[in-house]
């Protein structure tokens, strides 16, 4: 089997290969002839603990070690593992680099990284260099070079790295992906996505727990204070990239980004903390709304938005449009030429039932588990199955680099007044020989 065939089979657009078997295996009692997958966790605050609880629901997973800079987080997570019937895992909490000591262990097959954003890539690189399979939580890249470092480490070590983008495993988006593969929407032409979520209080003041920065707030606060960019692109972009076969016969060619003025965070601080509060004096670098347009090699466009500093309901703004119809998350509707009533949305749920993705059709029989409407369980099932069988990741290091790179590339484009900037080909041309399965 060639490398290209391997990537097509196990990391192709459908994300189905291996996951059906992995899903069945995850829910079956462990057999004596199957070695457990030994997973360590780096970062076990709120998100890391949620992932830890979810992965403990998979059969055949053992947790030998945990790492966090905060002792209370570590102790709580150790308790969670013990309460699940496993031995108390070893703990690593001697400063921000103690994860390096944990990676020296000889009883780790994989690690899950759920730390603040700026640590994701350095930790993933260190784990791959230690020969340990990586599952990394989402976030922005600090630079394009960082994305190249990630890819080059994978290629030099041969160790896979999976991007834990749960949006790709959501029920509606896997159904839409299945519809695209079946041709229901025709030839795809345009997509939209984003992260539109009122996070004003969180950004201004930080989480209120965990690691706080000397200047106040947390890592999301710092990003908003120092960068004018789309700093959280992958929830909106990931499912669209899979629908468009990006890195699997298609690629991003360029990106042009634009920022509005910054008013929302200061207004929130004045209204909620008072005009004399220090938070009301902050000069926020990031525009309230960041809009990016990505051009794809095969002629499609993607509009991507980041909007977290203004009052609004939450949405991912997903839209997939082709020559025969389109799907809209915000309308919760679908329109198919010649089938739908003229100029009217049809409810998506009827189509979802008819075109349920095979993975979700099987998943629904067993009962949905874990957070984010069950998508966390599916992504971790895929991750563990890939580790167990040493398969390439279904959302791989090339996806991770391309999606995270939106942050530094949008930053560059905004600084240039919205001028398009070229998109690196992190696959080094492999996208041309790997077609959608």
C-alpha positions in Angstrom: 0.0 0.0 0.0 1.5 3.4 -1.0 1.6 6.4 1.3 -0.9 8.2 -0.9 -3.3 5.3 -0.8 -2.9 5.1 2.9 -3.8 8.7 3.4 -6.7 8.4 0.9 -8.1 5.4 2.8 -7.7 6.5 6.3 -7.7 10.3 6.1 -10.0 10.9 3.2 -12.9 13.3 3.0 -15.5 11.0 4.5 -13.5 10.3 7.7 -15.4 7.0 7.8 -12.5 4.5 7.3 -11.6 2.9 10.6 -14.2 4.9 12.6 -17.0 2.3 12.2 -14.8 -0.4 13.5 -13.4 1.9 16.1 -16.9 2.9 17.3 -18.0 -0.8 17.6 -14.7 -1.6 19.4 -15.1 1.3 21.8 -18.4 0.1 23.0 -17.5 -3.6 23.3 -16.0 -5.3 26.4 -12.3 -5.5 26.3 -10.9 -8.8 25.2 -7.9 -10.5 26.7 -5.9 -10.4 23.4 -6.2 -6.7 22.8 -3.6 -4.5 24.3 -4.9 -1.4 25.9 -4.1 2.0 24.4 -2.2 4.0 27.0 -3.0 7.7 26.9 -1.5 10.6 28.9 -3.0 14.0 29.2 -1.2 17.3 29.1 -3.5 20.0 30.5 -6.5 18.9 32.6 -8.4 22.0 33.3 -12.0 22.3 32.3 -11.6 21.1 28.7 -8.9 18.5 29.4 -11.0 17.0 32.2 -14.1 16.8 29.9 -12.0 14.9 27.3 -10.5 12.7 30.0 -14.0 11.7 31.3 -15.1 11.0 27.7 -12.1 8.9 26.8 -12.6 6.8 29.9 -15.9 5.7 28.5 -14.0 3.9 25.7 -13.1 0.3 26.4 -9.4 -0.6 26.3 -8.0 2.8 27.2 -5.7 3.2 30.2 -4.4 6.5 31.7 -0.9 6.1 33.1 0.0 9.8 33.6 -1.4 13.3 33.8 0.2 16.7 33.6 -1.0 20.2 34.6 0.6 23.3 36.1 -2.0 23.5 38.8 -2.0 20.9 41.6 -5.8 21.0 42.2 -6.5 20.3 38.5 -4.1 17.3 38.7 -5.5 15.9 41.9 -9.1 16.2 40.6 -8.2 14.4 37.4 -6.4 11.7 39.2 -9.5 11.1 41.2 -11.6 10.9 38.0 -9.3 8.1 36.7 -9.5 6.2 40.0 -13.3 6.5 40.1 -13.4 4.9 36.7 -11.7 1.8 38.2 -8.1 2.4 37.1 -4.9 2.8 39.1 -4.2 6.4 40.1 -2.1 7.9 37.3 1.3 9.5 38.0 1.2 13.3 38.2 3.4 15.9 36.7 3.0 19.5 38.0 6.5 20.9 38.4 6.1 23.9 36.2 5.1 24.5 32.6 7.8 22.3 31.1 7.2 19.2 33.3 5.3 17.7 30.4 8.8 17.0 28.9 9.6 14.7 31.9 6.2 12.9 31.3 7.1 12.3 27.7 10.2 10.3 28.8 7.9 7.6 30.1 8.0 4.2 28.3 4.3 3.4 28.9 2.6 6.1 26.8 1.2 5.3 23.3 -0.4 8.7 22.9 -1.0 12.0 24.6 -4.0 14.4 24.4 -3.0 18.1 24.6 -5.6 20.4 26.1 -3.5 23.4 27.3 -3.8 27.1 26.5 -3.4 27.7 22.8 0.2 28.8 22.5 1.4 25.5 24.0 -0.3 23.2 21.5 2.3 23.1 18.7 5.4 23.0 20.9 3.9 20.2 22.9 2.8 18.3 19.8 6.3 18.6 18.4 7.9 17.4 21.6 5.5 14.4 21.8 6.2 13.4 18.1 9.9 13.6 18.7 9.4 11.3 21.7 7.7 8.8 19.4 4.3 9.4 21.0 1.1 9.8 18.9 -0.6 13.2 19.4 -4.2 14.3 19.8 -4.2 18.1 20.0 -7.0 20.4 21.0 -7.9 23.3 18.6 -6.7 26.8 18.6 -4.7 29.3 16.4 -1.1 29.1 15.3 1.3 31.8 16.5 3.1 31.9 13.2 3.2 30.2 9.8 6.7 28.9 10.7 5.1 27.1 13.7 2.8 25.3 11.2 5.8 24.3 9.1 7.6 23.1 12.2 4.6 20.9 13.1 4.5 19.3 9.6 8.2 18.9 9.3 8.4 17.1 12.7 5.7 14.7 11.6 7.4 14.0 8.3 10.8 13.5 10.0 9.5 11.2 12.8 6.7 9.4 11.0 4.6 9.9 14.1 0.9 10.9 13.4 -0.7 14.0 14.9 -4.5 14.3 15.0 -6.3 17.6 15.3 -9.2 17.2 17.7 -11.7 19.4 15.8 -15.0 18.0 17.1 -17.0 20.2 14.7 -16.0 17.7 11.9 -17.8 15.0 13.9 -21.1 16.8 14.6 -24.2 15.0 13.5 -25.4 17.8 11.1 -22.0 18.3 9.5 -21.4 14.6 8.9 -24.8 14.3 7.3 -24.0 17.3 5.1 -20.6 15.7 4.2 -22.5 12.5 3.3 -24.9 14.5 1.1 -21.9 16.2 -0.6 -20.3 12.8 -1.3 -23.6 11.5 -2.8 -23.9 14.6 -5.0 -27.1 15.9 -3.5 -25.9 19.5 -3.6 -24.2 19.1 -7.0 -20.7 20.5 -7.6 -19.7 22.6 -4.6 -19.0 26.3 -5.3 -19.1 28.2 -2.0 -19.0 27.6 1.7 -19.2 29.8 4.8 -18.3 29.2 8.4 -17.1 30.9 11.6 -17.1 31.3 15.3 -19.7 33.8 16.3 -20.2 33.7 20.1 -20.7 36.4 22.7 -17.6 36.0 24.8 -17.2 39.6 26.0 -17.1 38.9 29.8 -14.8 35.9 29.2 -12.4 37.9 27.1 -12.3 41.0 29.3 -11.9 39.2 32.6 -10.7 35.7 31.7 -12.2 32.5 33.0 -11.8 33.5 36.6 -10.2 30.1 37.3 -6.9 28.5 36.2 -3.8 30.3 35.1 -4.2 34.1 35.0 -1.9 36.4 33.2 0.1 39.1 35.1 -1.8 41.8 33.2 -5.2 40.1 34.0 -7.4 37.7 32.1 -6.2 34.5 30.4 -4.8 33.3 27.1 -7.9 34.4 25.1 -7.6 37.8 26.7 -4.0 38.1 25.6 -4.8 37.2 22.0 -7.4 39.9 21.8 -5.1 42.4 23.3 -2.2 41.7 21.0 -3.5 40.4 17.7 -5.8 41.6 15.0 -6.7 38.3 13.4 -9.1 35.5 13.2 -7.8 33.7 16.3 -10.3 30.9 16.5 -11.0 29.7 12.9 -11.1 25.9 13.0 -14.6 25.2 14.2 -16.0 27.2 11.3 -13.4 26.1 8.8 -12.9 22.4 9.5 -16.2 20.9 8.3 -16.0 23.1 5.2 -12.5 22.0 4.4 -13.6 18.4 4.6 -16.6 19.0 2.3 -14.3 20.7 -0.2 -11.7 17.9 0.0 -8.9 20.3 1.1 -5.6 18.4 1.2 -7.3 15.6 -0.6 -7.4 16.8 -4.2 -7.9 20.5 -3.4 -6.1 23.2 -1.3 -6.3 26.7 0.0 -4.6 29.1 -2.5 -5.0 32.6 -0.8 -6.7 34.4 2.0 -7.8 38.1 2.2 -9.0 39.3 5.6 -10.6 42.4 7.0 -11.2 43.8 10.5 -13.8 46.2 11.8 -13.0 48.8 14.4 -12.8 47.6 18.1 -15.7 48.8 20.2 -17.5 45.9 21.8 -15.1 44.8 24.6 -14.6 48.3 25.9 -18.3 49.0 25.8 -19.0 45.8 27.8 -16.3 46.8 30.4 -17.8 50.3 30.9 -21.4 48.9 31.2 -20.5 46.1 33.6 -17.4 47.2 35.5 -17.6 51.0 35.3 -15.9 53.6 33.3 -13.1 53.9 35.9 -12.3 50.2 36.0 -8.9 49.2 34.5 -10.5 46.9 32.1 -12.4 49.8 30.5 -9.1 51.5 29.7 -7.7 48.6 27.6 -6.9 49.4 24.0 -8.0 46.1 22.3 -6.0 45.2 19.2 -8.6 42.9 17.6 -11.5 44.2 15.5 -14.9 43.2 16.7 -15.6 41.3 13.5 -12.9 39.6 11.4 -14.0 38.5 7.9 -11.8 36.4 5.7 -12.2 35.1 2.1 -10.3 32.0 1.2 -9.8 31.0 -2.5 -9.4 27.3 -3.2 -7.5 25.6 -6.0 -10.6 24.1 -7.6 -12.4 27.4 -7.8 -14.5 27.5 -4.6 -14.5 30.3 -2.1 -14.9 30.2 1.7 -16.1 33.1 3.8 -14.9 32.8 7.4 -15.9 35.0 10.3 -14.8 35.6 13.9 -17.3 37.6 16.0 -16.9 37.3 19.8 -16.9 40.9 21.0 -20.5 41.9 20.4 -23.9 40.8 21.7 -25.3 37.9 19.6 -26.6 34.3 19.7 -24.0 31.6 19.1 -23.6 30.2 15.6 -21.0 28.5 13.4 -22.6 30.1 10.3 -22.0 26.9 8.3 -23.3 27.1 4.7 -22.5 24.7 1.9 -23.6 25.7 -1.6 -23.5 23.8 -4.9 -25.0 23.7 -8.3 -28.0 21.7 -7.2 -28.7 23.2 -3.8 -27.4 24.4 -0.4 -27.5 23.8 3.3 -27.6 26.5 5.9 -27.0 26.0 9.7 -28.5 29.4 10.6 -31.7 28.6 8.7 -31.5 25.0 9.9 -32.7 24.3 6.4 -31.8 22.9 3.0 -32.9 23.8 -0.5 -32.6 21.3 -3.4 -33.3 22.5 -6.9 -36.4 20.6 -8.3 -37.2 19.0 -5.0 -37.8 21.8 -2.5 -40.7 24.3 -2.8 -39.6 27.3 -4.9 -37.6 29.9 -3.0 -38.3 28.2 0.4 -36.1 26.4 2.9 -37.1 22.9 3.9 -36.4 21.7 7.4 -33.1 20.0 7.6 -34.1 17.3 10.0 -36.0 15.3 7.4 -33.0 15.3 5.1 -30.7 14.4 8.0 -32.8 11.3 8.7 -32.7 10.3 5.1 -29.0 11.0 4.5 -27.7 10.2 8.0 -23.9 9.6 7.9 -23.2 5.9 8.3 -21.1 6.6 11.4 -23.9 8.5 13.1 -26.5 5.9 12.0 -24.5 3.3 13.9 -23.7 5.7 16.8 -27.4 6.5 17.4 -28.1 2.8 18.0 -25.7 2.7 20.9 -26.7 6.0 22.5 -24.9 9.4 22.3 -22.1 9.9 24.8 -19.8 12.7 25.8 -19.9 16.4 25.3 -20.6 18.7 22.3 -23.7 16.7 21.4 -21.7 13.5 21.2 -19.0 14.7 18.8 -16.2 14.5 21.4 -16.9 10.8 21.8 -16.6 10.2 18.1 -13.4 12.2 17.6 -11.8 10.4 20.6 -13.0 7.1 19.2 -11.3 7.9 15.9 -8.2 9.0 17.7 -7.9 5.9 19.9 -8.6 3.6 16.9 -5.9 5.3 14.9 -3.4 4.9 17.8 -4.4 1.2 18.3 -3.9 0.3 14.7 -1.1 2.8 14.0 -3.2 4.4 11.2 -2.8 8.0 9.9 -5.1 10.4 11.6 -8.5 11.2 9.9 -7.9 14.9 10.7 -4.2 14.9 10.3 -1.2 17.2 10.7 -1.7 18.8 7.3 -5.3 19.7 8.2 -4.0 21.0 11.5 -1.4 23.2 9.9 -3.7 24.6 7.2 -6.6 25.4 9.5 -4.5 26.9 12.3 -2.6 29.0 9.8 -5.7 31.2 9.3 -4.7 33.1 12.4 -1.2 34.4 11.2 -2.2 34.7 7.6 -5.3 36.7 8.4 -3.1 38.9 10.7 -0.8 39.5 7.7 -3.6 40.3 5.4 -5.3 42.7 7.8 -2.0 44.5 8.3 -1.7 44.9 4.5 -5.2 46.5 4.3 -7.0 43.4 3.2 -4.5 42.4 0.5 -4.7 38.7 -0.4 -1.7 36.7 0.8 -0.7 33.3 -0.6 -1.5 30.2 1.3 1.4 27.8 1.9 1.0 24.2 0.6 1.8 22.3 3.8 1.4 19.0 2.0 4.3 19.8 -0.4 2.2 18.8 -3.3 0.7 15.6 -1.8 -2.8 17.1 -2.1 -2.6 16.6 -5.9 -2.2 12.8 -5.7 -4.7 12.2 -2.9 -8.2 12.3 -4.2 -11.5 12.3 -2.2 -12.5 8.7 -1.3 
